[in-house]
Amino acid sequence: MKPASEPRRHLPTSPFKRPRPAPPVERFSVNDQVTHDRYGLGVVIGVEDEIAVLVDFGSQQERITTPFHKLYKL
């Protein structure tokens, strides 16, 4: 019998395996240079407490909400 202190092993094909933890949210600050897959290069002009960022892409400004899948810090 195994001691209770060891974590249980889950088979890779088990439907009862634990979900993977969510990746950490990227943090942006004002004046960060960023790139977006759709809008191109831009500068962060506003941050809303891990909810959204306001980015100036030159010809337009966009509010991008979390998760920031297509937004990358340069």
NORRACOR-V262284 format. One record per backbone hydrogen bond with DSSP energy under -1.0 kcal/mol. NH is the residue of the N-H (numbers start at 0). CO is the residue of the C=O. If there is no record, write none. Layout:
NH;CO
NH;CO
This chain:
5;2
13;10
16;13
30;43
31;28
33;41
34;71
35;39
36;69
39;35
41;33
42;55
43;31
44;53
45;53
47;51
50;47
52;63
53;45
54;61
55;42
56;59
58;56
61;54
63;52
65;50
68;66
71;34
73;32
